[in-house]
């Protein structure tokens, strides 16, 4: 009997071993460099152990612009080459129009548009695209100014209440993040949130809590093995906070119902939600499994995709302005010139005149995108002889945004924050596919217009009224955030009101 039991155990272990390693060797057969990895877990330890974007960059510099990674037992091809990014995202996008269907631990969060089957994603694109037409963003620009003015007024109150006339150690990233809750709510849903400088206001807290689960797993081994045996994922805390997601579901559903009952038309995203709720019984919608839950999730995505990205980019830009006198001199001088030219008011049409400030924001966007990687799934076999790359249907292609944006082949001194590379005299020298933060082609970011409106407008008004100063503890430190996000520790600065004497013009 004992030999039989031992034999069964040996067979089970052998079967599990074969299952775990079944895909190993797939990447090696493609003739590309493969990241050294654990014999069973692949490279998942590294993906979770360090800030993801930084690790991707280290891999690129060690293995080259195209390399293979095993995420658990799943083979993936990482692409940091600008020409290949153009082919995959634009020219041959019909070969790469799939995404993995991931489970985020909550049915609401599983409706995020970037992780839907193709037909459902197309419907979501139809819903989201009209929200950010040039005409609508131009109208939103007025609302953005109002929200920013209220935010600055609250900061000034804090400054004036201080004996030193300084708001010391403001966590500028958290402060801007909270303000954007109010700004996005006003622009998208025509709702004003009071106390937009209060990081603890209820609406802001719900949004913030979604991406901050109350407890990350301390059992990293369980997390790692869940990428090999997927059934273990139900025992691992989610990347997002399901409880906060359910609070959002309740709040947003109430908002839709109130708008529907009132019959008001405000030409905003809430109107679009009400309209699309009436379409849910259509055969095409049912076939794509486009539900009420899908719509409610999109309301959250406006915050999740926009708020974290925009707040990170504004905060990192202000950090570099506060800690680099030469950059500060140019940025403040330009802001003063543009506002003086337009009688102290910045309109939608004036944003392109902020040439240097937009260069600063573009450099922040290159270096610090909140989503440090994106992906495509190959839906038709694809080959490119020039690059010697052959990708089979079903293979996941990872576009590691942080790494691709730091490719030294296209960017001189790629780790250095240098806005000059984006100035008109230098911008034409850059390959347009070397800054991949908004994506390219049909799967690119639908909210790009909104972001590129809000970032310079909010930042310019902040620099017009406030002077930001670095501290001894001012630091830009990114932390481990798993396979997609690039979170960072609080960015502390001192802030004071600007004097009536503006910085002299240095813009020629």
N, C-alpha and C positions, 0 to 999 in steps of 0.2 A: 504493500500500500504506500509506504514511504517513497519508494522510487517513483511511483506514479505521481504523487503530489509534487515531488521535486521536479519531475519532468514537465508537469503542467506549469509550475512557476517559471521554469526556464523558458518555456514556450511563450508565456505571457510577456516576460521581460524582453525576449528576443523580438517579439511582435511589436512591442512598444518602441524598442530601439530602432527597428526598421521604419516604423511610422514617423518617428521624430526626425530621422535623417533622410527620409525619402526624397526630399527636394534638394538636399545638399549635393553639390556637383553641377546643378543646373546652370549657375552663373559661370562657373569655371569653363564649361563647354562653349560659352559665348566668346571666349578669348579676351575677356576684360579683367582688369585687376579686381580682386575680391578682398574686402576688409577681413583681416584676421578675426576669428570668432571662436566662441565656445563650441565644443563639439556637439552639444545638444541644444543650447539656448540661442545660438547665433550671436548677433551683436546687440541684443535687447538690453543687456546690462549697461552698455555705454550710452544707449539712447536715453535711458532714464537717469543715468548717474551724473551727467554733466548738463550744463545748458546746451540744449539740442543744436542750436545754430552754430555754436562754437565748435562742437564736436564734428558736425558736418564739414566745417571749414578745415579742421585738422585732417580729416579723411581726404578731402579734395587735394590738399597740399602734399599729402603722402602718396596717394594713388592716382592722381590725375583728374581731369574733368569728367571722365566717365568711369564708374566703378560699381561693383556689386556689393550689396549688403543683405544679410539674412536677418529679417525681423522675426525673431523666433525661428520657425521653420519655413517662413515665406520668403522666397527670393525676390529681390527688388533691384532695379537698375537706377542708380543716381546719375543725373545729368546736370553738369554745370557749364557745358559748352554753349555759347550764345547761338551758334548756327543750328545746333541740334534742338535747342529750346524753340527757335523760330519754326523749325520743321515740325516738331511735335505739337506745338500749340497753335500754329497758324496754317502753314502750307499743307500739312498732312493731318490736320486735326480730326478728319473723319476716321482715321485709324486709331485715334486715342480719345474717343469721346465717352469713355466709361470712368466711373469712380468706384472705389470699394464701398460696399454697403456696411457701415460700421454700427455697432451697438453702443450707445453712450449711456446706457443704464436707465433710460427714461423714454417713454413713448413720445413725449413732446419733443425732447431734444433729438430724437431719431428722425425728426422731420426737417432737420437743417438742410438747406437747398444744395449745399456742396457735396452731399453724400447720398444723392437720390439716383434711381435708375434714369436712363436717358429721357424717356418720354415724360416722366414726372418732372424732371428737371426743366424740360422745355416749357411745360405749363408754368412752372415757378418763374422762369425767366420772363414769360409773358406778363405775369403778375408784377414782378419787381421792376422791370425796365421802365414802364411809364412813370414810376414814382420819381425818377431822377432825370427827366428830360431837361434840356438847357433852360427852357422856359420856367419849369417848376423850381429848379435850383436857383434861378434868378429871383423868384419870389421868396424862396427860403432865405436868401441872403439878407433880406431886411429883418427877418425874425432872428437870424444869427447875430446881427448887430445888437438887437435889443437884449438878447440873452447875455451876450458878452458884456454889455454896458452894466447890467445888473450884477454880474459876477465881479467886475472891477470895482463897482461901488461898494460891494461887501468887503472886498479886500482893503479898500481905502479906510473903511470904518475901523477895521482891525488895526491898521497902521496908525490912525489918528488916536486910537485908544491907548497906544503904547507911549510910555514916557520917552523912549528913544526915537519915536516916529519911524519905527522899523517893525515889520512883521517878521520875526525871527523864526528860522527853521521851518518854513512852510514846506510841506511835502508836495512839491509842485505837480507831480504826476497824479497823485490822489485828488488834489484840488481841482485840476483841470478835468479829470475823469468824472467827478461829481457834477461839475458845471455842465458837462456834455450830456448828462442825463436830462437836465432841464432844456438844453438847446435842442436835442433830438426830439424830445417829447413835444416841444412847441412846434418844430418844423414838420414833424411827421403826423402828429395826432392833435395839433391845435390845443394842447393842454399845457398850462403853466404850472410848474412846480415851485412852491415857495421855498425859501432858504436854500438856493442852489449852491451856496458855499458850505452847507452843512453836510459833511460826509456821512452823517447818520440818518439823513431823511429817509423815510420808509421806501419810497419808490426807488431811490438810488441804491438802497441797501439790497433790495430784491435783485436788481440787475447785477450788482457786484457779487452777491452770494452765488449766483448761477455758476460762475466760473471759479468759485472758491469753495469746494466741498468742505464740510465741517471737520473732516478727518481724512487725511491721506493715509493709505495703508502703511504701517510700519513693517509689515512683512513683505519686504522687497522680493524675497524668493518666490512667494506666491504670485506676485505681480509678474515676475519674469516667466514663470512656468505657465501662466495663463496665455502667453503668446505661443505656447507649444500645444497645450491642451485647452482649447477654447472654452470648454465647459467650466473651467475654473474662474472665468471672468465674473460669474455671478457672485463670487465670494470676495471680489476685489472692489473697494470703493470706487465709484464712478469718477471720471475726469471732471464731470460737472456735478452740481448740487441738485439732485432730484426734488428735494423739499422746496427749494427756492423756485425751481421750474414750475412746480404745481401752484405756488403762490402767484407766479406770473400768469399761469393759465387762468386762474380765477379772476385776477384783476383785469386782464386784457379782454376776457369774455364779457365782463361787465361793461367795459368801455365800448365794445361793439354793440351790445344790446342797448345801451343808453343812446348811442348815436342813431341806431335804427329807430328807436321809439321817438326820438326828438324830430326826426325827419330833416335835420339840418344838413346842408351841403357846404362843406368847407374846402372842397377840392384838395383834400389831403389823403394820406395813406389810409386813414380810418375809413374814409368814404370808399376807397378801393376794397377794403376788407368787407364792408357791408355789401357792396356790389357782388363780390366773388362768393359771399356766403349764399347768395341766391342761385349760384350756378352749380352748387355741389351735387345736385341730383342729376346733372347731365351725364349721359353715358360715358363721354370721354373722361370726365372727372372721376367717375367711379372706377373706370377701367384702370386709370393711373393711380388709384387709391389716394386721390387728392381730397382731404377731409377737413373738417373744422379744425382738427388738431394741426394740420398742415398750415392753415392760415394763421392760427395763434402763434405758432413757432416763428413765422416770418416777422411778426411784430417784435419778438425777442431778438431776432437776428439783426434788426436795424441797430440795436444797442450793442449786441455781442460783437458783430463784425466791424461796426463803425466806431463805437466808443473806445474800445481798447486800443484799436489801431491809431485813431486820431489823437487820443490823449498821450500815448507813448511818443508819437512823433512831435507833437507840440512841446511836450516836457523835455525831450532830449534836445530839441533845437534850442529852447531857452537855457537849458543847462550849458550847452556849448557857448552860447552868447554870454552867459554869466561868468564863465570860467576862462574865456579867451578874449583879452582886451581888443585885439585887432579885429576879430569878427564882430564884437560888440560895437566898435566904432563905426564900422560900415553899415551894420544892420540898423542901428538907431538913426544914423544920418539919413539913410534911404527912407525909413519910415517917416521921419520928420519932413523930408522933402515932398513925399507923395501926399501926405495929409495937408501940408501947407498949400500945395498946388490945387487941392480940391476943397478948400475952405473947411478943413478939419473933419471931413466925412468921406468914408471909403465906400464906394459903390461896387457892384459886381464888375463893371467895366474897367475899374481901376486896378484890379488885382494883378493883372499882367505887368503893371508898372513896377511892382515890387520884385525887381529882377534878382537882387541879391538875397532878399528874404526867401524867395521861392527856391533859390539855389541852396540855401541852408536847409530848407524843408526837404528838398530832393535828396540831399546828402544824408539826412536823418532817415528818410525812407529807404535809401540804399543800405544803410548800415543796421537799422533797428526795426525792421517790420515785425509786428507782433506775431504774425503767423510765419514761423521760420521755415516752413516747407509746405508744398502742395503736391498734388499727385495726379496722374492720369493712368487709366487702365487701358492697355492695348486691346482693341476690339477687332482688329484685322491684322494678320501677319504683316510686318513692316521691315524693310531692309534699306540700308543706305551704304552703298559700296564705298563712297568717299571716306566715310568714317569707319567702315568695316563693322557696322553694328547691325545685328539681326535680332528683332524682338518678336516673340511669338504671341499670338492671341492669348489674352488672360494674364500676361505679365504686368505687374505694377511698376510704373515709372515714377520715381520721386524727383521732383524739382526742388532741391534744397535752396531756398531763396537766399538765406544768409550766405551760404557758400558761393553760389553763383554770382551774387553781387560783389563778392570779394575775390573774384578770379583775377589774379595778377596779370593775366594775358591781356586784359581789357582795361584795367584800372591801375595806374601807377600808385605805388604805396597804398594798397587797397584798404588797410586797416585804419588809416588816418582820416579824420574828419576834415574834409577839404571842400568847402562850398565852391571854390574857384573852378573845379572841374565841370560845374554845371552852368558857368557863365557863358553868354553867347559866343565869345571868342573861342571857347573850349568845347562847348556842348556838341558841336558838329563832329568832333573827333571821336565821340563815344559811340559805341555800337548800341543801338536802341534796345537790344535784347540782353544787355548786361545789368539792367536794373529791373528785376522781375517781380517786384513787390505787389503790383496790382494784377499781375498775370497778363496773358495775351490771348487773342483769338476768342472763339465763342464762349469759352469758360472763364473769361476775364471777370474782374470784379464789377458788379452792376452798380455799386455805390461810389465808383471813382469820381464822378462829377461832384457828388456831395462832399467827399473828402477833400478834393482839391479846391473847393470853394471855402470850406470851413477852416482848413488849416492856415492859409495865409491871412484870412480875415480876422480870425480870433487872435492869432499871434501878433499881427500888426497893431491891433487895438491894445493888446496887453503891453507891447513895447512903447506905444505912444504915451501911455499913462503911468507906467510902472518901470522902475529900475531894478533889475535882478542882479544879485551879487552872490558869488560863490562863497562857501564856508569851508572850514577845515574838514568838516565831515561831508562835504558835497562829493558824491561818488555815483558813478553809473555802473552798477553791478547787476549782471543778469544771473538768474538762478535756474536750476533744473526745473523744467516744466513739462516733461514728457515729449511725445512724438510730434506735437504740432505748435505749441505756444512758446513764446519767449518772454516770460515774466521777469520782473526786476525788482530789486529792493527800492524802498522809497528814495526819491531824489530830493534832498534838502537844500534849500536856498534861502537867503534873506531877500526881502523885497521892501522897497520904499517908493513913495511917490516921486515922480520926476519933477525937477524944478522947472521954472518957467524958461530958464536958459537951456535951450535945446542943444544937442551936440552939433557942432559945425558940420556943414556938408562936406563929405569926402568922396562924393559920387561923380565929381567932374561936371 
